Amino acid sequence: MAVDPQARIHVLATAHDASAAYDPRLTGPKYPAAAYTPDKLKAMKGMDADHPQVWTADYGKGRVFSITLGHDEVSLHFQPLQTLILRGTEWAASGKVTLPVLEEAKDYPVK
């Protein structure tokens, strides 16, 4: 991913990509075991590191809200994710956040 070097980026959330999470006993058939051997995982750039998942960027007078979460239809039914998308979109459009946090997202842990 390339980002304009002039953009002011503010990371709101990260995720840790842990090589241990690719253990076939944890992933089942989701990831082919031969593609995620310990040696191949060691060679992957960014493994066992934090990666931005939600961030904002200012481009001149424009505002950008970026999110990598919610890759499938099931995720989009999750109210904490819905809240993040709705409020982030509102901020990008107006510079303000007035939409309420959805009910099922209010007590969601932040750490």
Contacts in CASP RR format, 6 or more apart in sequence:
PFRMAT RR
TARGET T0000
AUTHOR 0000-0000-0000
METHOD contacts of the structure
MODEL  1
MAVDPQARIHVLATAHDASAAYDPRLTGPKYPAAAYTPDKLKAMKGMDAD
HPQVWTADYGKGRVFSITLGHDEVSLHFQPLQTLILRGTEWAASGKVTLP
VLEEAKDYPVK
3 9 0 8 1.000
3 57 0 8 1.000
4 57 0 8 1.000
4 59 0 8 1.000
6 59 0 8 1.000
7 57 0 8 1.000
7 58 0 8 1.000
7 59 0 8 1.000
7 64 0 8 1.000
8 57 0 8 1.000
8 58 0 8 1.000
9 52 0 8 1.000
9 55 0 8 1.000
9 56 0 8 1.000
9 57 0 8 1.000
10 55 0 8 1.000
10 56 0 8 1.000
10 57 0 8 1.000
11 52 0 8 1.000
11 54 0 8 1.000
11 55 0 8 1.000
12 54 0 8 1.000
12 55 0 8 1.000
12 56 0 8 1.000
13 52 0 8 1.000
13 53 0 8 1.000
13 54 0 8 1.000
13 55 0 8 1.000
14 50 0 8 1.000
14 51 0 8 1.000
14 52 0 8 1.000
14 53 0 8 1.000
15 50 0 8 1.000
15 51 0 8 1.000
15 53 0 8 1.000
16 48 0 8 1.000
16 49 0 8 1.000
16 50 0 8 1.000
16 51 0 8 1.000
17 46 0 8 1.000
17 47 0 8 1.000
17 48 0 8 1.000
17 49 0 8 1.000
17 50 0 8 1.000
17 51 0 8 1.000
18 48 0 8 1.000
19 38 0 8 1.000
19 41 0 8 1.000
19 42 0 8 1.000
19 44 0 8 1.000
19 47 0 8 1.000
19 48 0 8 1.000
20 26 0 8 1.000
21 27 0 8 1.000
22 31 0 8 1.000
22 36 0 8 1.000
22 41 0 8 1.000
24 31 0 8 1.000
24 33 0 8 1.000
24 36 0 8 1.000
27 36 0 8 1.000
41 47 0 8 1.000
52 68 0 8 1.000
53 67 0 8 1.000
53 68 0 8 1.000
53 69 0 8 1.000
54 66 0 8 1.000
54 67 0 8 1.000
54 68 0 8 1.000
54 69 0 8 1.000
54 84 0 8 1.000
55 66 0 8 1.000
56 63 0 8 1.000
56 64 0 8 1.000
56 65 0 8 1.000
56 66 0 8 1.000
56 91 0 8 1.000
56 92 0 8 1.000
57 63 0 8 1.000
57 64 0 8 1.000
57 66 0 8 1.000
58 64 0 8 1.000
63 91 0 8 1.000
63 92 0 8 1.000
63 95 0 8 1.000
64 92 0 8 1.000
65 88 0 8 1.000
65 89 0 8 1.000
65 91 0 8 1.000
65 92 0 8 1.000
67 84 0 8 1.000
67 85 0 8 1.000
67 88 0 8 1.000
69 75 0 8 1.000
69 81 0 8 1.000
69 84 0 8 1.000
70 76 0 8 1.000
70 81 0 8 1.000
75 81 0 8 1.000
76 82 0 8 1.000
79 102 0 8 1.000
79 103 0 8 1.000
79 104 0 8 1.000
79 105 0 8 1.000
79 108 0 8 1.000
80 102 0 8 1.000
80 104 0 8 1.000
80 105 0 8 1.000
80 108 0 8 1.000
82 102 0 8 1.000
82 105 0 8 1.000
83 99 0 8 1.000
83 101 0 8 1.000
83 102 0 8 1.000
83 105 0 8 1.000
86 99 0 8 1.000
86 102 0 8 1.000
87 97 0 8 1.000
87 99 0 8 1.000
87 101 0 8 1.000
88 97 0 8 1.000
90 96 0 8 1.000
90 97 0 8 1.000
90 98 0 8 1.000
90 99 0 8 1.000
91 97 0 8 1.000
END
